[in-house]
Amino acid sequence: MHDHATTFPHTRLAETIKGWCGDAADAQTPIDGLSFFQRMRPTAPDTCLVEPALLVVVQGAKQMIVDGAPHRYDPSGFLITTVDIPGQTEILEASTEAPCLGLMMRLDQRMLAEMVARNVIPGRHGAERQSVAVGRITPALISPLERLVALVNEPEAIPVLAPLILQEIHYRLLLSDQGARLSSFVAAGSPNQRILSLLNWMKLNFAEPMRVEDLAERAQMSASAFHQHFRDLTTMSPLKYQKWLRLNEARQLMLNDRLDAASASFQVGYDSPSQFSREYSRQFGNPPRRDIEQLRSDAAV
């Protein structure tokens, strides 16, 4: 049972999201970093890339599974993710009459860091090492989200108003029950922030050969502290994380750019297409071609 103040605004959000998606399962919006989703039925867990983002379900219920731990969220709570990690997303409640509807908003790490540096939330830096959590939705957070979503139907206002509303949303998130967690990932010099900077670097350089010693040095940590902290945040070792980045990028290249498996494997840094195919099957449960065909047929349903 949710209080009326919290759940009431979701009706307008649901209408806009449903209207914007039309028949599509996912829809990008004219606002950079904001996308909508719509699902008509519950689904099995599906492997995905979790990027630093705010996820809100305005109707139905979803679950994010990271390292075996489920994080369920519905209209009473938001999901926050602070680093790029592998996860599984699962639709728990959805039907043709009441589809699961929601939005994903990419987090602006620089904006959060600037607010934390200005002491927007003094004395709330927790030593959080979990990069996914569910927070409580409040009217103070829903209000700017509602205004941001409304802008998709007023494109000429987006360049002027979207940056201001996005700033307010990030501010509200820092004041939420997940504020300390967010701060710990962007506070300058904190261990979390150093790993986060390294992850951003790895995302741009994953095709290059990497040595753990060099990565630890880049993060300004001892090898043992680096290993432990990296594993705590990403649920895997540094080199396994690099492999996961490569495989995920290859999957996108085959799906979106229609590259064949061999071309995609070379582009992401593999020397051997057969090794790529083996590791891809282990990661996604199917060989490359079958996996991509399955993804395409699922998207067409």
C-alpha positions, 0 to 999 in steps of 0.5 A: 500500500503506497501513500497517495502523494507518492503514487498519484503523479505516476498516472501522467508519467505512464500516459506519456511513456505509453504514448511515446513508445507506441508499439515499441518495447524501447524508445529513445527520447529527444532528451540526451540520456533519457529513454522509455521502456514498455513490456506487455508480459513478464520475462525471464532474466535477460543479460544486459549492460547496467550503466550508471543510471536512475531507473523508475517503473511507473507501472508494473514491476521489474527486477535487476539481478547483479551477482545473484542478488535480486533488486526489485523495484516498482512505483514505490521505489527507484533503482540506482546503478553507479558503475557499468556492470553486467546484470540481468533484467527481469519483468515481474509484473506486466500484461497487455491491459497494464504493461510494465512502463518506465524510464531510464535516465543516465546519471551525470557523474560530473554534475553529481561530483560538482554538487558533492564538492560544493557540500550539497549534502555535508557529512553523508559520505558512506563507505558504500561498496555496492553499486546497485540499490533501490531507494524510496520514491518521494514526491520531491523526486517525482515532480522534476521527473514528471516535468522532464518527461513532459518535455519530450512533447515540447522539443523547442523547450528541451535545450533551455529547460532540460539542463535545469530539470536534470540538475534538480533531479541529481540534487534530489537524488543526493538528498534521497536515501541513496545520497550517501551511496552516490556521494561515495562514487563521485567524491574526489579522491575516494576509493570508489571514485578512483575505481569509477574513473578507471572503469570509464578509462577501461570502457574507452580502451578495452580493445588494448592489452591490459596488465593488472599492475598497470591498472592498479597504478592508474587507480593509485592503489596497491595491487591487493587493495585494488583487486579487492575494491575492484571486485567489490564494485564490479563483482569480477576481476579486472581482466574478466571485466575487460573481457565482459566489456569486449563481449558486450561491445561485440554483441552491440556491433552485431546487433546494431551495425550488423557486423558478422562475428569474426569482424566484431571479434577483431574490432573488440580486440580478439585475435581468434574468432573461435576463442571469441565464439567460445567466450561469447557462448559462455557469457550469453548462453548461445553462440553469436549468430544464434544469440543475435537472431534470438535478440532480433526475434524477441524485439519483433514480438 
